[in-house]
Amino acid sequence: MSLPAPRRFLPSLPLLAAFEAAARTGSITEAAAELSLTQSAVSRQIRALEGQLGVDLFRREKQKIRLTPGGETYAREIRDALTRISDASLQLLASPGGGTLTLAVPPTFGARWLIPRLARFHAAHRDVSINILSRLGRFDFRQDVADAAIFFGQPDWGGAGLLHLMGERMLPVCAPGLKAEYGFARAGDIRLAPLLHLTTRPDAWETWLRAQGADHRGVQGMLLDQFAALAEAAVAGFGVALLPEILIARELAEGRLVAALDLPVESAGAYHLAWPADRPDYPPLMRFRSWLLSEIAAEITDPSPV
């Protein structure tokens, strides 16, 4: 059993909130206004915190305050801790019974694949509340408020439970007018048109061209940072985009995007669900995992858009 921390290392929340507000705004006056306190009250709380810790957190220069090097580091850590406490409180208010699952997901995958399907999960599990956080990359479950994460890549997230969800097929797509203009007949013809690129997958076009036996050297074009923006640029006729079929099912069904060439390639990575290694049996997570697998299985049988 771990020993309790000495009281001096566990300052009260009002002291920490006063310090964090002053550190973030760089002003006792602004911190006081934000916290609905007087300037003297904020100053007293900060001095009380410094006295409790035995460390100067600010340098006072006439009417200004400036964080000490130690104060800067402490402010970052305290800000993260206060944010986690606030998030935990909001989650408790949203679901007092504890049936809350906070998911971190890639933005476009969340908006275009997961969220349109969540109504079916809620219909079957009305006592579980789902919160969605957009995350472009991986993160540390010890530092983030998420209970689980969906990510694309290799199954090498150390220290976490993992479940393979599905692979990904990339298809070269464009607006119907662009296809009519260029009349693509073979893979090499793609290079005659403007090519759209995703910043997080800069070699996607080279990989596709190489797989088709076409010249893959010196590929250039417009850069965008999310699949959603890439799809909209393709719909607008800016060029040909290499996009995951599962994220553009609606545009394909509506005819706003068409296959420039029906030559999909399998991505090297796949979509996975990850969760903290010490919480595999968290009830909302177990129910979500089961639902997610059944949803993917149903889509394999009927791939029509939601």
C-alpha positions in Angstrom: 0.0 0.0 0.0 1.5 3.4 -1.0 2.0 6.0 1.7 -0.1 9.2 1.4 1.8 12.2 0.0 2.8 14.9 2.6 0.1 17.6 2.8 2.4 20.3 1.4 2.5 18.4 -1.9 -1.3 18.4 -2.2 -2.3 22.0 -2.4 -6.0 22.9 -2.4 -7.8 23.4 -5.7 -8.5 27.1 -5.0 -4.8 27.8 -4.6 -4.0 25.8 -7.8 -6.8 27.5 -9.8 -5.5 30.9 -8.8 -2.0 30.0 -9.8 -3.0 28.5 -13.1 -5.2 31.4 -14.1 -2.4 33.9 -13.3 0.2 31.8 -15.1 -2.0 31.5 -18.2 -3.0 35.1 -18.4 0.2 36.6 -17.1 -1.9 39.0 -15.0 -3.3 39.0 -11.5 -6.0 41.3 -12.6 -7.2 39.0 -15.5 -7.0 36.0 -13.2 -9.1 37.7 -10.6 -11.7 38.7 -13.2 -11.8 35.1 -14.5 -12.2 33.6 -11.1 -14.6 36.3 -9.8 -12.2 37.2 -7.0 -10.5 40.3 -5.9 -6.9 40.9 -7.0 -5.8 40.8 -3.4 -7.5 37.4 -2.9 -5.7 35.9 -5.9 -2.3 37.4 -4.7 -2.9 35.9 -1.3 -3.7 32.5 -2.8 -0.6 32.5 -4.9 1.6 33.5 -2.0 0.0 30.8 0.1 0.8 28.2 -2.6 4.4 29.4 -2.8 4.7 29.2 1.0 3.2 25.7 1.1 5.6 24.5 -1.6 8.6 26.5 -0.4 9.3 27.7 -4.0 8.9 31.1 -5.8 6.5 30.6 -8.7 6.5 34.2 -10.0 9.0 37.0 -10.2 7.3 40.3 -9.2 8.4 43.3 -11.3 6.5 46.5 -10.4 3.0 45.9 -11.6 3.9 42.7 -13.6 4.4 39.1 -12.8 6.6 36.6 -14.7 6.9 32.9 -14.2 10.1 31.5 -12.8 11.5 28.5 -14.8 10.2 26.2 -12.1 6.9 28.0 -12.2 6.6 27.4 -16.0 7.0 23.7 -15.6 4.6 23.5 -12.7 2.0 25.5 -14.5 2.0 23.1 -17.4 1.6 20.1 -15.1 -1.1 21.8 -13.0 -3.1 22.8 -16.1 -3.2 19.2 -17.3 -4.3 18.0 -13.9 -7.0 20.6 -13.6 -8.3 19.8 -17.1 -8.4 16.1 -16.2 -10.4 16.8 -13.0 -12.8 19.1 -15.0 -13.3 16.4 -17.7 -13.9 13.7 -15.1 -16.5 15.9 -13.4 -18.3 16.6 -16.7 -18.3 12.9 -17.5 -19.8 12.1 -14.1 -22.5 14.7 -14.6 -23.3 13.3 -18.1 -23.6 9.8 -16.7 -23.9 9.5 -12.9 -24.3 5.7 -13.2 -20.8 5.5 -14.6 -21.8 4.2 -18.0 -19.5 6.5 -20.0 -17.1 5.6 -22.7 -14.7 8.3 -24.0 -13.2 7.4 -27.4 -10.3 9.0 -29.2 -10.7 8.6 -33.0 -9.2 10.1 -36.2 -11.4 13.1 -37.2 -12.5 11.9 -40.6 -13.1 8.3 -39.5 -15.1 9.6 -36.6 -17.2 12.0 -38.6 -17.8 9.8 -41.7 -17.8 6.2 -40.4 -18.3 6.0 -36.7 -20.7 8.8 -35.7 -23.3 8.0 -38.4 -23.5 4.4 -36.9 -23.6 5.4 -33.2 -27.4 5.7 -33.2 -27.6 1.9 -33.5 -25.3 1.5 -30.5 -27.4 3.9 -28.4 -30.6 2.1 -29.4 -29.1 -1.1 -28.0 -27.2 0.4 -25.0 -29.2 3.4 -23.8 -27.4 3.4 -20.5 -24.0 4.0 -22.0 -22.9 7.5 -23.0 -20.3 7.9 -25.7 -17.9 10.9 -25.8 -15.8 11.5 -28.9 -12.4 13.1 -29.0 -10.6 13.8 -32.3 -7.0 12.6 -32.3 -4.8 12.6 -35.4 -2.0 10.6 -33.7 -1.5 8.2 -30.8 -1.3 9.3 -27.2 -0.6 8.0 -23.7 -3.6 6.5 -21.9 -1.9 7.5 -18.6 -2.1 11.2 -19.6 -5.4 11.4 -21.6 -9.0 11.0 -20.5 -9.9 8.5 -23.2 -11.1 5.0 -22.2 -10.2 3.6 -25.7 -8.9 4.8 -29.1 -9.4 3.9 -32.7 -6.3 4.4 -34.8 -4.9 3.5 -38.2 -1.5 1.9 -38.5 0.4 -1.1 -37.4 -0.6 -3.2 -34.3 2.3 -2.0 -32.2 0.9 0.2 -29.5 2.9 -1.0 -26.5 1.2 -1.3 -23.2 -2.3 -1.4 -24.5 -4.9 -4.0 -25.4 -5.5 -4.2 -29.1 -8.3 -5.4 -31.4 -8.0 -5.5 -35.2 -11.0 -3.9 -36.8 -10.6 -3.7 -40.6 -8.2 -3.1 -43.4 -8.4 -0.2 -45.8 -8.6 0.0 -49.6 -7.4 3.1 -51.3 -9.1 4.1 -54.5 -8.1 6.9 -57.0 -11.2 9.1 -57.3 -12.2 12.4 -58.8 -15.1 14.5 -59.9 -17.0 13.0 -62.9 -16.1 16.1 -65.0 -12.4 15.6 -64.4 -12.6 12.0 -65.4 -14.4 12.9 -68.6 -11.8 15.6 -69.3 -8.8 13.3 -69.0 -10.3 10.0 -70.1 -8.1 7.8 -67.9 -7.4 4.4 -69.5 -4.3 3.2 -67.6 -2.5 3.9 -64.4 0.1 6.1 -66.0 -2.6 8.4 -67.3 -3.3 9.5 -63.7 -0.2 11.6 -63.8 -1.6 13.8 -66.5 -4.1 15.2 -64.1 -3.4 17.2 -60.9 -2.9 14.9 -57.9 -4.1 15.7 -54.4 -1.9 14.5 -51.4 -2.5 13.9 -47.7 0.3 15.4 -45.5 0.2 12.4 -43.1 0.6 9.9 -46.0 3.0 11.7 -48.3 4.1 8.6 -50.2 0.5 7.3 -50.9 0.6 8.1 -54.6 4.1 6.7 -55.1 2.9 3.5 -53.5 -0.1 3.3 -55.7 1.8 4.0 -58.9 4.5 1.5 -58.0 1.8 -1.2 -57.4 0.4 -0.5 -60.9 3.8 -0.7 -62.5 3.7 3.0 -63.5 6.3 5.7 -63.1 6.2 6.8 -59.5 9.0 9.4 -59.5 8.6 13.1 -58.8 4.9 13.1 -57.9 3.7 16.5 -56.9 0.4 18.3 -56.2 -1.8 20.1 -53.7 -1.3 19.1 -50.0 -4.2 18.8 -47.5 -4.0 17.7 -43.9 -7.2 15.6 -43.5 -9.2 13.1 -45.6 -12.3 15.2 -45.3 -10.6 18.2 -46.9 -9.0 15.9 -49.5 -12.5 14.5 -50.5 -14.0 17.9 -50.8 -11.1 19.1 -53.0 -11.7 16.1 -55.2 -15.4 16.8 -55.4 -14.7 20.4 -56.3 -12.6 19.2 -59.3 -9.1 20.2 -58.0 -7.6 16.9 -59.0 -7.5 13.1 -58.3 -7.3 12.0 -54.7 -6.3 8.6 -53.3 -8.9 8.0 -50.6 -10.1 5.1 -48.4 -13.3 3.6 -49.9 -14.9 3.3 -46.4 -14.7 7.1 -45.9 -16.2 8.2 -49.2 -19.0 5.6 -49.6 -21.6 8.4 -49.7 -19.9 10.5 -52.3 -19.4 7.4 -54.5 -23.1 6.4 -54.1 -24.3 9.9 -54.9 -22.0 10.1 -57.9 -20.2 13.2 -56.6 -17.0 11.2 -56.8 -16.2 8.4 -59.3 -13.2 6.0 -59.6 -10.7 7.6 -61.9 -9.6 4.0 -62.5 -11.0 0.9 -60.8 -7.6 0.0 -59.4 -7.8 0.0 -55.6 -4.8 -1.0 -53.4 -4.7 -2.4 -49.9 -3.1 -0.1 -47.4 -0.2 -1.4 -45.4 -1.9 -0.4 -42.1 -5.3 -1.2 -40.7 -7.8 0.2 -38.2 -7.5 -1.0 -34.6 -9.2 -0.4 -31.3 -6.8 0.1 -28.4 -7.5 0.4 -24.7 -5.5 0.7 -21.4 -4.0 -2.7 -20.6 -5.3 -2.5 -17.0 -9.0 -1.9 -18.1 -9.9 -4.6 -20.5 -13.1 -5.5 -18.6 -14.5 -2.0 -18.3 -18.3 -2.8 -19.0 -19.0 0.1 -21.5 -15.8 -0.8 -23.4 -16.8 -4.5 -23.5 -20.2 -3.6 -24.9 -18.7 -1.2 -27.4 -16.1 -3.7 -28.6 -18.8 -6.3 -29.2 -21.1 -3.8 -31.1 -18.2 -2.5 -33.2 -17.2 -6.0 -34.4 -20.9 -6.8 -35.3 -21.2 -3.5 -37.1 -18.1 -4.3 -39.2 -19.3 -7.8 -39.9 -22.6 -6.4 -41.1 -20.9 -3.9 -43.4 -18.9 -6.7 -45.0 -22.2 -8.3 -45.9 -23.9 -5.0 -46.9 -21.3 -2.3 -47.8 -24.0 0.3 -48.7 -23.4 3.7 -47.0 -25.3 4.5 -43.8 
